[in-house]
């Protein structure tokens, strides 16, 4: 049985893209929500199993554009974790 958990990370704009790539590589992240420093949702991406290159490219381009516009933001992720 799986259960969802949430985590939030605060990052500077220039570190945003790298942090998102790192989270996607972890594999158990199911949703990424990027908010500005006031808490307003800028973008939200659902991730499914098997997300690869061609699907990730537009998402990463959008995140790169957001990173150029914000100085600080937060990334909230939803993970699926195995419940024992």
Helices and strands as residue ranges (DSSP letters): E 2-12, G 13-15, H 16-26, E 29-36, E 41-46, H 53-69, E 72-82
